Amino acid sequence: MKKLFLMILALIMVISSATAFAADSSSAKVMAYYFHGSFRCYTCNMMEKYSQEAIEANFKDALASGKLEFKAVNVEDRGNEHFVDDYKLYTKALILSLVKDGKEVKSKNLDKIWQLARNKQKFMEYVTGEVNALMKDAQ
């Protein structure tokens, strides 16, 4: 009986170690940041709306699991100024950031959003495709 108890205890420890390892190895996620300033024109607001809509419509599971996050960030708010230097921002931008173990390992500025701002379907296809590509790196 004692041997059985020790075997079960050992099995539980092995399973919990494997679970902890799996959790650690899946700590990658994608951050989608829409950066803007305090002054916001119609087009800037529309690009944020389309970005968020594309992500929420096409990545529900990734959002729910925390593998993907969308954040709108005002770079003029205190504490956010560093993003301008971090991503070499000069205007409103949608940046995708691959984060592994709490550190950014890759980022991409989706600079075509300005060209596609007046075509919602192409805008959303572009954002969806770019997020899909980076999500593969997060797996």
Secondary structure, 3 states (H helix, E strand, C coil): CHHHHHHHHHHHHHHHHHHHHHHHHCCCEEEEEEEECCCCCHHHHHHHHHHHHHHHHHCHHHHHHCCEEEEEEECCCCCCCHHHHHCCCCCCEEEEEEEECCEEEEEEECCCHHHHCCCHHHHHHHHHHHHHHHHHHCC
